[in-house]
């Protein structure tokens, strides 16, 4: 296993957000939620709309999930920044069912499939390279950046 560093430079994080938002609100939401909640990528990609939104279409105050790796329950608040990104993404997505994956793959041919780890890595890696990050990066480490407001 290779060692990779998280992105700690707020300017680089902001630049990545700008790039991701310009290309895809889904990718922007993925990154924003990830850097503000500290979930492992497998847990982030496993989120369902019902994990973040109530039946009336309001973003929840908290996320409560069982971590895939540890089996432990994790309960944490959804920041205002992450809530705004979720609202924006789901507004753009328009139609969805409450039990669908939050982050849909665009490549799904048989129904609704969640974004895959390698897809998330490719997306985040491209944004990191675009802002001049040359170090080895991994989705898990990038998405484990301490909570960042902006």
DSSP file (Angstrom, degrees, kcal/mol; ACC not computed):
  #  RESIDUE AA STRUCTURE BP1 BP2  ACC     N-H-->O    O-->H-N    N-H-->O    O-->H-N    TCO  KAPPA ALPHA  PHI   PSI    X-CA   Y-CA   Z-CA
    1    1 A X              0   0    0      0, 0.0     2,-0.2     0, 0.0     0, 0.0   0.000 360.0 360.0 360.0 130.4    0.0    0.0    0.0
    2    2 A X        -     0   0    0      1,-0.0     2,-0.5     0, 0.0     0, 0.0  -0.561 360.0-123.2 -84.2 147.5    1.4    3.4   -1.0
    3    3 A X        -     0   0    0     -2,-0.2     2,-0.3   134,-0.0   133,-0.2  -0.778  33.1-179.4 -90.5 129.4    1.4    6.3    1.4
    4    4 A X        -     0   0    0     -2,-0.5     2,-0.3   131,-0.1   133,-0.2  -0.938  20.1-129.0-128.4 152.5   -0.4    9.4    0.2
    5    5 A X        -     0   0    0    131,-0.8   133,-0.3    -2,-0.3     2,-0.1  -0.747  20.4-119.8-100.7 145.6   -0.9   12.8    1.9
    6    6 A X        -     0   0    0     -2,-0.3     2,-0.6   131,-0.1   136,-0.2  -0.427  36.0-102.3 -72.6 158.3   -4.2   14.6    2.3
    7    7 A X        +     0   0    0    134,-0.2    -1,-0.1     1,-0.1   130,-0.0  -0.739  45.2 168.9 -81.1 124.1   -4.5   18.0    0.7
    8    8 A X        +     0   0    0     -2,-0.6     2,-0.7   137,-0.1    -1,-0.1   0.534  42.7 101.1-113.8 -11.1   -4.1   20.6    3.5
    9    9 A X     >  -     0   0    0      1,-0.2     4,-2.2     2,-0.0     3,-0.4  -0.681  58.0-156.1 -82.9 113.8   -3.8   23.8    1.5
   10   10 A X  H  > S+     0   0    0     -2,-0.7     4,-2.8     1,-0.2     5,-0.2   0.842  92.9  56.7 -59.7 -35.4   -7.2   25.6    1.6
   11   11 A X  H  > S+     0   0    0      2,-0.2     4,-2.3     1,-0.2    -1,-0.2   0.901 108.3  47.2 -63.9 -39.7   -6.4   27.5   -1.7
   12   12 A X  H  > S+     0   0    0     -3,-0.4     4,-2.5     2,-0.2    -2,-0.2   0.899 111.9  50.4 -67.5 -39.6   -5.9   24.2   -3.4
   13   13 A X  H  X S+     0   0    0     -4,-2.2     4,-2.5     2,-0.2    -2,-0.2   0.934 111.8  47.6 -62.6 -46.0   -9.1   22.8   -2.0
   14   14 A X  H  X S+     0   0    0     -4,-2.8     4,-2.2     1,-0.2    -2,-0.2   0.895 111.9  50.2 -62.2 -40.2  -11.0   25.9   -3.1
   15   15 A X  H  X S+     0   0    0     -4,-2.3     4,-2.2     2,-0.2    -1,-0.2   0.895 110.1  50.3 -66.0 -39.5   -9.5   25.7   -6.6
   16   16 A X  H  X S+     0   0    0     -4,-2.5     4,-2.9     2,-0.2     5,-0.2   0.915 108.9  52.2 -64.1 -41.9  -10.5   22.0   -6.8
   17   17 A X  H  X S+     0   0    0     -4,-2.5     4,-2.7     1,-0.2     5,-0.2   0.924 109.3  50.0 -58.0 -44.7  -14.0   22.9   -5.7
   18   18 A X  H  X S+     0   0    0     -4,-2.2     4,-1.8     2,-0.2    -1,-0.2   0.919 113.0  45.7 -62.2 -44.9  -14.2   25.5   -8.5
   19   19 A X  H  X S+     0   0    0     -4,-2.2     4,-1.2     2,-0.2    -2,-0.2   0.935 114.5  47.8 -63.5 -47.4  -12.9   23.0  -11.1
   20   20 A X  H  X S+     0   0    0     -4,-2.9     4,-3.1     1,-0.2     8,-0.5   0.902 111.3  50.1 -63.6 -41.6  -15.3   20.3  -10.0
   21   21 A X  H  < S+     0   0    0     -4,-2.7    -1,-0.2    -5,-0.2    -2,-0.2   0.869 106.9  55.5 -66.1 -35.6  -18.3   22.5   -9.9
   22   22 A X  H  < S+     0   0    0     -4,-1.8    -1,-0.2    -5,-0.2    -2,-0.2   0.796 119.1  32.5 -67.1 -27.7  -17.6   23.8  -13.4
   23   23 A X  H  < S-     0   0    0     -4,-1.2     2,-0.3    -3,-0.4    -2,-0.2   0.797 134.3  -2.1 -99.1 -33.1  -17.6   20.3  -14.7
   24   24 A X     X  -     0   0    0     -4,-3.1     4,-2.1    -5,-0.2    -1,-0.3  -0.860  42.5-153.8-164.5 122.6  -20.2   18.5  -12.6
   25   25 A X  H  > S+     0   0    0     -2,-0.3     4,-2.6     1,-0.2    64,-0.2   0.846 103.2  58.0 -65.2 -32.7  -22.3   19.4   -9.6
   26   26 A X  H  > S+     0   0    0      2,-0.2     4,-2.6     1,-0.2    -1,-0.2   0.944 108.0  44.9 -60.2 -47.8  -22.3   15.8   -8.6
   27   27 A X  H  > S+     0   0    0     -7,-0.2     4,-2.3     1,-0.2    -2,-0.2   0.877 112.7  51.3 -66.5 -37.7  -18.5   15.7   -8.4
   28   28 A X  H  X S+     0   0    0     -4,-2.1     4,-2.8    -8,-0.5    -1,-0.2   0.919 111.5  47.8 -61.6 -44.7  -18.5   19.0   -6.5
   29   29 A X  H  X S+     0   0    0     -4,-2.6     4,-3.0     2,-0.2     5,-0.3   0.912 110.0  52.6 -64.2 -43.4  -21.0   17.6   -4.0
   30   30 A X  H  X S+     0   0    0     -4,-2.6     4,-2.3     1,-0.2    -2,-0.2   0.942 114.8  41.2 -56.3 -50.5  -18.9   14.4   -3.6
   31   31 A X  H  X S+     0   0    0     -4,-2.3     4,-2.6     2,-0.2     5,-0.2   0.926 116.3  48.8 -65.8 -46.2  -15.8   16.4   -2.8
   32   32 A X  H  X S+     0   0    0     -4,-2.8     4,-1.1     1,-0.2    -2,-0.2   0.925 114.4  44.4 -62.7 -46.6  -17.5   19.0   -0.6
   33   33 A X  H  X S+     0   0    0     -4,-3.0     4,-1.0    -5,-0.2     3,-0.3   0.919 113.6  52.8 -63.9 -41.7  -19.4   16.4    1.4
   34   34 A X  H >X S+     0   0    0     -4,-2.3     4,-1.9    -5,-0.3     3,-0.6   0.914 109.8  45.1 -60.9 -45.5  -16.2   14.3    1.7
   35   35 A X  H 3< S+     0   0    0     -4,-2.6   113,-0.4     1,-0.2    -1,-0.2   0.692 116.9  47.3 -75.3 -15.7  -14.0   17.0    3.0
   36   36 A X  H 3< S+     0   0    0     -4,-1.1    -1,-0.2    -3,-0.3    -2,-0.2   0.522 120.4  32.7-101.3  -6.1  -16.6   18.1    5.5
   37   37 A X  H << S-     0   0    0     -4,-1.0    -2,-0.2    -3,-0.6    -3,-0.2   0.642  86.9-137.5-122.6 -22.4  -17.6   14.8    6.9
   38   38 A X     <  +     0   0    0     -4,-1.9     2,-0.1   105,-0.4    -4,-0.1   0.726  43.8 157.4  74.1  21.3  -14.4   12.6    6.9
   39   39 A X        -     0   0    0     -5,-0.3    -1,-0.2    -6,-0.2    -2,-0.1  -0.469  49.1-104.7 -75.0 150.1  -16.1    9.4    5.7
   40   40 A X    >>  -     0   0    0     -2,-0.1     4,-2.5     1,-0.1     3,-0.5  -0.422  35.9-111.2 -64.4 151.9  -14.0    6.8    4.0
   41   41 A X  H 3> S+     0   0    0      1,-0.2     4,-2.9     2,-0.2     5,-0.2   0.863 117.5  56.5 -59.0 -37.5  -14.7    6.8    0.3
   42   42 A X  H 3> S+     0   0    0      1,-0.2     4,-0.8     2,-0.2    -1,-0.2   0.885 111.4  43.5 -62.9 -37.0  -16.5    3.4    0.4
   43   43 A X  H <4 S+     0   0    0     -3,-0.5     4,-0.4     2,-0.2    -2,-0.2   0.882 113.2  51.6 -74.1 -38.7  -18.9    4.9    3.0
   44   44 A X  H >< S+     0   0    0     -4,-2.5     3,-1.1     1,-0.2    -2,-0.2   0.927 112.3  45.3 -62.6 -45.6  -19.3    8.1    1.0
   45   45 A X  H 3< S+     0   0    0     -4,-2.9    58,-0.3     1,-0.2    -1,-0.2   0.700 108.2  59.9 -72.8 -18.4  -20.1    6.3   -2.2
   46   46 A X  T 3< S+     0   0    0     -4,-0.8    -1,-0.2    -5,-0.2    -2,-0.2   0.491  78.8 119.3 -86.1  -3.9  -22.5    4.0   -0.3
   47   47 A X    <   -     0   0    0     -3,-1.1    55,-2.8    -4,-0.4    56,-0.5  -0.313  50.3-153.0 -64.1 144.5  -24.7    6.9    0.8
   48   48 A X  B >>  -A  101   0A   0     53,-0.3     3,-1.6    54,-0.1     4,-0.6  -0.767  29.9-109.1-110.7 161.6  -28.3    6.8   -0.2
   49   49 A X  H >> S+     0   0    0     51,-2.6     4,-2.0    -2,-0.3     3,-1.5   0.885 119.9  61.1 -57.3 -38.0  -30.5    9.9   -0.7
   50   50 A X  H 34 S+     0   0    0     48,-1.6    -1,-0.3    50,-0.3    49,-0.1   0.701  95.4  62.5 -64.2 -18.3  -32.4    8.8    2.4
   51   51 A X  H <4 S+     0   0    0     -3,-1.6    13,-0.3    47,-0.2    -1,-0.3   0.727 119.4  23.5 -75.2 -21.7  -29.2    9.1    4.4
   52   52 A X  H << S+     0   0    0     -3,-1.5     8,-2.6    -4,-0.6     2,-0.4   0.528 121.6  48.2-122.1 -10.1  -29.0   12.8    3.7
   53   53 A X  B  <  -B   59   0B   0     -4,-2.0     6,-0.2     6,-0.3    -1,-0.2  -0.991  67.2-134.1-139.1 141.8  -32.6   13.9    3.0
   54   54 A X    >   -     0   0    0      4,-2.9     3,-1.9    -2,-0.4    -3,-0.0  -0.297  41.0 -94.0 -84.6 176.9  -36.0   13.4    4.6
   55   55 A X  T 3  S+     0   0    0      1,-0.3    -1,-0.1     2,-0.1    43,-0.1   0.715 123.8  58.9 -64.4 -21.6  -39.2   12.5    2.7
   56   56 A X  T 3  S-     0   0    0      2,-0.1    -1,-0.3     1,-0.0    -2,-0.0   0.404 121.4-103.9 -89.8   2.9  -40.2   16.2    2.4
   57   57 A X  S <  S+     0   0    0     -3,-1.9     2,-0.4     1,-0.3    -2,-0.1   0.663  75.9 136.4  86.2  16.5  -37.0   17.0    0.5
   58   58 A X        -     0   0    0      1,-0.0    -4,-2.9    -4,-0.0    -1,-0.3  -0.812  59.3-115.3 -98.2 137.6  -35.1   18.7    3.3
   59   59 A X  B     -B   53   0B   0     -2,-0.4    -6,-0.3    -6,-0.2    24,-0.1  -0.517  37.8-117.6 -68.1 133.4  -31.5   18.0    3.9
   60   60 A X        -     0   0    0     -8,-2.6    18,-0.1    -2,-0.2    -1,-0.1  -0.233   6.4-130.6 -68.9 160.1  -31.0   16.3    7.3
   61   61 A X  S    S+     0   0    0      1,-0.1    17,-2.9    16,-0.1     2,-0.3   0.755  88.9  26.5 -78.7 -26.6  -29.1   17.8   10.1
   62   62 A X  E     -C   77   0C   0     15,-0.3     2,-0.4   -11,-0.0    15,-0.2  -0.942  64.9-140.5-139.1 154.9  -27.1   14.6   10.7
   63   63 A X  E     -C   76   0C   0     13,-3.0    13,-2.3    -2,-0.3     2,-0.5  -0.967  16.8-173.5-112.9 133.0  -25.9   11.5    8.9
   64   64 A X  E     +C   75   0C   0     -2,-0.4     2,-0.3   -13,-0.3    11,-0.2  -0.967  20.3 150.7-128.1 115.2  -26.0    8.2   10.8
   65   65 A X  E     -C   74   0C   0      9,-2.6     9,-3.5    -2,-0.5     2,-0.6  -0.895  46.8-116.0-136.6 165.7  -24.4    5.2    9.0
   66   66 A X  E     -C   73   0C   0     -2,-0.3     7,-0.3     7,-0.3     2,-0.1  -0.940  40.1-122.1-102.4 120.6  -22.7    1.9    9.8
   67   67 A X     >  -     0   0    0      5,-3.3     4,-1.9    -2,-0.6     5,-0.0  -0.384  10.7-143.2 -65.1 135.2  -19.1    2.1    8.5
   68   68 A X  T  4 S+     0   0    0      2,-0.2    -1,-0.1     1,-0.2    -2,-0.0   0.911  96.2  44.3 -64.8 -43.5  -18.4   -0.7    6.0
   69   69 A X  T  4 S+     0   0    0      1,-0.2    -1,-0.2     3,-0.1    -2,-0.0   0.925 129.1  21.4 -70.9 -46.1  -14.8   -1.2    7.2
   70   70 A X  T  4 S-     0   0    0      2,-0.2    -2,-0.2     0, 0.0    -1,-0.2   0.693  88.3-133.7 -99.2 -21.0  -15.3   -1.2   10.9
   71   71 A X     <  +     0   0    0     -4,-1.9     2,-0.2     1,-0.3    -3,-0.1   0.468  61.4 136.2  77.2   0.8  -19.0   -2.0   11.3
   72   72 A X        -     0   0    0     -6,-0.1    -5,-3.3     1,-0.1     2,-0.4  -0.492  60.5-113.8 -80.7 150.7  -19.2    0.9   13.8
   73   73 A X  E     -C   66   0C   0     -7,-0.3     2,-0.5    -2,-0.2    -7,-0.3  -0.694  30.1-163.5 -82.3 133.7  -22.1    3.3   13.7
   74   74 A X  E     -C   65   0C   0     -9,-3.5    -9,-2.6    -2,-0.4     2,-0.4  -0.983   9.2-179.8-121.6 128.6  -21.0    6.8   12.8
   75   75 A X  E     +C   64   0C   0     -2,-0.5     2,-0.3   -11,-0.2   -11,-0.2  -0.993  15.6 150.4-130.5 123.1  -23.3    9.8   13.5
   76   76 A X  E     -C   63   0C   0    -13,-2.3   -13,-3.0    -2,-0.4     2,-0.1  -0.986  43.5 -95.3-152.1 157.2  -22.2   13.3   12.6
   77   77 A X  E     -C   62   0C   0     -2,-0.3     2,-0.6   -15,-0.2   -15,-0.3  -0.394  29.7-126.5 -74.4 151.3  -23.7   16.6   11.6
   78   78 A X        -     0   0    0    -17,-2.9   -41,-0.1   -18,-0.1    -1,-0.1  -0.889  32.8-129.4 -92.7 119.8  -24.0   17.7    8.0
   79   79 A X     >  -     0   0    0     -2,-0.6     4,-2.8   -43,-0.2     5,-0.2  -0.208  17.4-112.6 -66.4 160.8  -22.4   21.1    7.7
   80   80 A X  H  > S+     0   0    0      1,-0.2     4,-2.3     2,-0.2     5,-0.2   0.878 119.2  53.1 -60.0 -38.1  -24.2   24.0    6.1
   81   81 A X  H  > S+     0   0    0      2,-0.2     4,-1.9     1,-0.2    -1,-0.2   0.923 111.6  44.1 -64.7 -45.4  -21.7   24.0    3.2
   82   82 A X  H  > S+     0   0    0      2,-0.2     4,-2.5     1,-0.2    -2,-0.2   0.897 112.0  53.5 -67.0 -40.1  -22.3   20.3    2.6
   83   83 A X  H  X S+     0   0    0     -4,-2.8     4,-2.5     1,-0.2    -2,-0.2   0.905 108.5  50.1 -61.2 -41.4  -26.1   20.7    2.9
   84   84 A X  H  X S+     0   0    0     -4,-2.3     4,-2.4     2,-0.2    -1,-0.2   0.907 110.9  48.9 -63.5 -42.1  -26.0   23.5    0.3
   85   85 A X  H  X S+     0   0    0     -4,-1.9     4,-2.4     2,-0.2    -2,-0.2   0.895 111.1  50.3 -65.4 -39.9  -23.9   21.3   -2.1
   86   86 A X  H  X S+     0   0    0     -4,-2.5     4,-2.8     2,-0.2     5,-0.3   0.937 111.4  48.2 -62.7 -47.4  -26.4   18.4   -1.6
   87   87 A X  H  X S+     0   0    0     -4,-2.5     4,-2.2     1,-0.2     5,-0.2   0.927 112.7  48.5 -58.5 -46.3  -29.4   20.6   -2.3
   88   88 A X  H  X S+     0   0    0     -4,-2.4     4,-2.0     1,-0.2    -1,-0.2   0.921 113.3  47.1 -62.0 -44.7  -27.7   22.0   -5.4
   89   89 A X  H  X S+     0   0    0     -4,-2.4     4,-2.3     1,-0.2    -2,-0.2   0.934 114.2  45.2 -63.8 -47.8  -26.8   18.5   -6.7
   90   90 A X  H  X S+     0   0    0     -4,-2.8     4,-1.3     1,-0.2    -1,-0.2   0.811 110.2  55.3 -70.7 -28.6  -30.2   17.0   -6.1
   91   91 A X  H  < S+     0   0    0     -4,-2.2    -1,-0.2    -5,-0.3    -2,-0.2   0.918 111.7  44.1 -65.4 -43.3  -32.0   20.0   -7.6
   92   92 A X  H  < S+     0   0    0     -4,-2.0    -2,-0.2     1,-0.2    -1,-0.2   0.877 110.3  54.7 -67.5 -37.4  -29.9   19.6  -10.8
   93   93 A X  H  < S-     0   0    0     -4,-2.3     2,-1.6     1,-0.2    -1,-0.2   0.788  85.2-177.9 -67.2 -27.7  -30.5   15.8  -10.7
   94   94 A X     <  +     0   0    0     -4,-1.3     2,-0.4    -5,-0.2    -1,-0.2  -0.455  53.3  51.2  68.0 -81.5  -34.3   16.5  -10.6
   95   95 A X        +     0   0    0     -2,-1.6     2,-0.3    -3,-0.2    -4,-0.0  -0.736  66.5 135.8 -97.9 135.0  -35.9   13.1  -10.4
   96   96 A X        -     0   0    0     -2,-0.4     2,-0.3     4,-0.0    -2,-0.0  -0.974  44.6-121.2-164.8 157.4  -34.9   10.5   -7.8
   97   97 A X    >   -     0   0    0     -2,-0.3     3,-1.6     4,-0.1   -48,-0.3  -0.775  30.7-116.9-103.4 153.2  -36.3    8.1   -5.4
   98   98 A X  T 3  S+     0   0    0     -2,-0.3   -48,-1.6     1,-0.3   -47,-0.2   0.770 112.9  49.5 -61.2 -28.8  -35.5    8.3   -1.7
   99   99 A X  T 3  S+     0   0    0    -50,-0.2    -1,-0.3   -51,-0.1     3,-0.1   0.369  87.1 111.5 -96.4   6.5  -33.8    4.9   -1.6
  100  100 A X  S <  S-     0   0    0     -3,-1.6   -51,-2.6     1,-0.1   -50,-0.3  -0.361  81.2 -88.4 -76.0 157.5  -31.4    5.6   -4.6
  101  101 A X  B     -A   48   0A   0    -53,-0.2   -53,-0.3    11,-0.2     3,-0.2  -0.371  31.4-136.3 -59.7 143.7  -27.7    6.0   -4.3
  102  102 A X  S    S+     0   0    0    -55,-2.8     2,-0.9     1,-0.2   -54,-0.1   0.947  95.6  45.2 -67.6 -48.3  -26.7    9.6   -3.7
  103  103 A X  S    S-     0   0    0    -56,-0.5    12,-3.1   -58,-0.3    -1,-0.2  -0.816  83.0-161.8-104.2  99.0  -23.8    9.6   -6.1
  104  104 A X  B     -D  114   0D   0     -2,-0.9     2,-0.3    10,-0.3    10,-0.3  -0.526  15.9-126.0 -82.4 143.2  -25.0    7.9   -9.3
  105  105 A X    >   -     0   0    0      8,-3.2     3,-0.5    -2,-0.2     8,-0.3  -0.655   7.4-148.3 -78.5 141.3  -22.6    6.6  -11.9
  106  106 A X  T 3  S+     0   0    0     -2,-0.3    -1,-0.1     1,-0.2     8,-0.0   0.585  95.2  63.6 -83.3 -10.4  -23.2    8.0  -15.4
  107  107 A X  T 3  S+     0   0    0      6,-0.1    -1,-0.2     2,-0.0     2,-0.1   0.484  70.2 125.9 -91.8  -4.4  -22.0    4.7  -16.9
  108  108 A X    <   +     0   0    0     -3,-0.5     3,-0.2     5,-0.2     7,-0.0  -0.339  29.2 174.4 -61.8 128.4  -24.8    2.5  -15.4
  109  109 A X  S    S+     0   0    0      1,-0.2     2,-0.5    -2,-0.1    -1,-0.2   0.643  70.9  49.1-107.9 -21.5  -26.5    0.5  -18.0
  110  110 A X  S    S-     0   0    0      1,-0.1     2,-0.2     0, 0.0    -1,-0.2  -0.628 121.9 -56.1-121.7  74.5  -28.8   -1.6  -15.9
  111  111 A X  S    S-     0   0    0     -2,-0.5     2,-0.7    -3,-0.2    -1,-0.1  -0.596  95.4 -24.0  94.9-156.7  -30.6    0.7  -13.5
  112  112 A X        +     0   0    0     -2,-0.2     2,-0.4    -3,-0.1   -11,-0.2  -0.853  62.3 178.7-103.4 111.9  -29.1    3.1  -11.0
  113  113 A X        -     0   0    0     -2,-0.7    -8,-3.2    -8,-0.3    -5,-0.2  -0.879  27.9-115.7-112.6 143.8  -25.6    2.2   -9.9
  114  114 A X  B     -D  104   0D   0     -2,-0.4   -10,-0.3   -10,-0.3   -68,-0.1  -0.363  43.5 -86.9 -71.5 156.4  -23.5    4.2   -7.4
  115  115 A X        -     0   0    0    -12,-3.1     2,-0.2   -70,-0.1    -1,-0.1  -0.357  50.5-124.9 -55.9 139.5  -20.3    5.9   -8.5
  116  116 A X     >  -     0   0    0      1,-0.1     4,-2.4    -3,-0.1     3,-0.2  -0.534  15.1-112.5 -92.0 159.4  -17.4    3.4   -8.3
  117  117 A X  H  > S+     0   0    0      1,-0.2     4,-2.8     2,-0.2     5,-0.2   0.908 117.4  51.0 -55.4 -46.4  -14.2    4.0   -6.3
  118  118 A X  H  > S+     0   0    0      1,-0.2     4,-2.3     2,-0.2    -1,-0.2   0.858 109.8  51.0 -64.6 -33.7  -12.0    4.1   -9.4
  119  119 A X  H  > S+     0   0    0     -3,-0.2     4,-2.4     2,-0.2    -1,-0.2   0.928 111.2  47.4 -66.8 -44.4  -14.4    6.7  -11.0
  120  120 A X  H  X S+     0   0    0     -4,-2.4     4,-2.6     1,-0.2     5,-0.3   0.912 111.8  50.9 -61.8 -42.7  -14.2    8.8   -7.8
  121  121 A X  H  X S+     0   0    0     -4,-2.8     4,-2.9     1,-0.2     5,-0.2   0.932 110.5  49.0 -60.0 -46.6  -10.4    8.5   -7.8
  122  122 A X  H  X S+     0   0    0     -4,-2.3     4,-2.2     2,-0.2    -2,-0.2   0.907 113.2  47.1 -60.7 -43.6  -10.2    9.5  -11.5
  123  123 A X  H  X S+     0   0    0     -4,-2.4     4,-1.8     2,-0.2    -2,-0.2   0.948 117.1  40.9 -63.7 -51.4  -12.4   12.6  -10.9
  124  124 A X  H  X S+     0   0    0     -4,-2.6     4,-2.4     1,-0.2    -2,-0.2   0.887 114.1  53.4 -67.5 -39.5  -10.6   13.8   -7.8
  125  125 A X  H  X S+     0   0    0     -4,-2.9     4,-2.6    -5,-0.3    -1,-0.2   0.911 107.6  50.7 -62.2 -43.7   -7.2   13.0   -9.3
  126  126 A X  H  X S+     0   0    0     -4,-2.2     4,-2.0    -5,-0.2    -1,-0.2   0.906 111.6  47.6 -62.3 -42.0   -7.9   15.1  -12.4
  127  127 A X  H  X S+     0   0    0     -4,-1.8     4,-1.1     2,-0.2    -1,-0.2   0.896 111.4  51.4 -65.7 -39.7   -9.0   18.1  -10.3
  128  128 A X  H ><>S+     0   0    0     -4,-2.4     5,-2.5     1,-0.2     3,-0.6   0.921 110.7  47.6 -63.2 -44.1   -5.9   17.7   -8.1
  129  129 A X  H ><5S+     0   0    0     -4,-2.6     3,-1.5     1,-0.2    -1,-0.2   0.877 106.6  58.8 -63.7 -37.3   -3.6   17.7  -11.1
  130  130 A X  H 3<5S+     0   0    0     -4,-2.0    -1,-0.2     1,-0.3    -2,-0.2   0.773 106.2  48.0 -64.7 -26.1   -5.4   20.7  -12.6
  131  131 A X  T <<5S-     0   0    0     -4,-1.1    -1,-0.3    -3,-0.6    -2,-0.2   0.308 126.9 -98.2 -97.9   8.9   -4.6   22.8   -9.5
  132  132 A X  T < 5S+     0   0    0     -3,-1.5     2,-0.7     1,-0.3    -3,-0.2   0.601  70.4 149.0  92.4  11.5   -0.9   21.7   -9.6
  133  133 A X      < +     0   0    0     -5,-2.5    -1,-0.3    -6,-0.2    -2,-0.1  -0.710  12.0 169.4 -81.2 117.8   -0.8   18.9   -7.1
  134  134 A X        +     0   0    0     -2,-0.7    -1,-0.2     2,-0.1     3,-0.1   0.587  41.1 102.9-104.8 -14.5    1.8   16.5   -8.3
  135  135 A X  S    S-     0   0    0      1,-0.1     2,-0.3  -131,-0.0  -131,-0.1  -0.184  88.2 -86.5 -64.8 161.0    2.1   14.2   -5.2
  136  136 A X        -     0   0    0   -133,-0.2  -131,-0.8     1,-0.0     2,-0.3  -0.531  54.7-169.2 -67.2 132.5    0.5   10.8   -5.1
  137  137 A X        -     0   0    0     -2,-0.3     2,-0.4  -133,-0.2  -131,-0.1  -0.891  14.4-164.7-124.9 156.8   -3.1   11.2   -4.0
  138  138 A X     >  -     0   0    0     -2,-0.3     4,-2.5  -133,-0.3     5,-0.3  -0.991  29.2-124.4-137.7 146.4   -5.7    8.8   -3.0
  139  139 A X  H  > S+     0   0    0     -2,-0.4     4,-2.8     1,-0.2     5,-0.1   0.908 110.8  54.5 -57.2 -43.6   -9.4    9.4   -2.7
  140  140 A X  H  4 S+     0   0    0      1,-0.2     4,-0.3     2,-0.2    -1,-0.2   0.931 111.5  43.9 -58.0 -47.1   -9.5    8.2    0.9
  141  141 A X  H >4 S+     0   0    0      1,-0.2     3,-0.9     2,-0.2    -1,-0.2   0.900 114.2  48.7 -68.6 -39.8   -6.7   10.7    2.0
  142  142 A X  H >< S+     0   0    0     -4,-2.5     3,-1.3     1,-0.3    -1,-0.2   0.930 112.3  48.8 -64.5 -42.2   -8.2   13.6    0.1
  143  143 A X  T 3< S+     0   0    0     -4,-2.8  -105,-0.4    -5,-0.3    -1,-0.3   0.462 101.5  65.5 -80.4   1.8  -11.6   13.0    1.5
  144  144 A X  T <   +     0   0    0     -3,-0.9    -1,-0.3    -4,-0.3    -2,-0.2   0.180  69.8 133.5-103.8  15.6  -10.2   12.7    5.0
  145  145 A X    <   -     0   0    0     -3,-1.3     3,-0.2     1,-0.1  -107,-0.2  -0.405  69.9 -96.8 -61.9 139.1   -9.1   16.4    5.1
  146  146 A X        -     0   0    0      1,-0.2    -1,-0.1    -2,-0.1  -109,-0.1  -0.209  63.7 -65.8 -55.4 153.3  -10.1   18.0    8.4
  147  147 A X        -     0   0    0   -111,-0.1     2,-0.5    -3,-0.1  -111,-0.2  -0.098  58.6-166.0 -47.3 128.6  -13.4   20.0    8.1
  148  148 A X        -     0   0    0   -113,-0.4     2,-0.3  -116,-0.2    -1,-0.1  -0.977   6.5-152.9-126.0 121.3  -13.0   22.9    5.8
  149  149 A X              0   0    0     -2,-0.5  -113,-0.0     1,-0.2     0, 0.0  -0.679 360.0 360.0 -90.4 147.1  -15.5   25.7    5.6
  150  150 A X              0   0    0     -2,-0.3    -1,-0.2  -136,-0.0     0, 0.0   0.255 360.0 360.0 165.0 360.0  -15.9   27.8    2.4
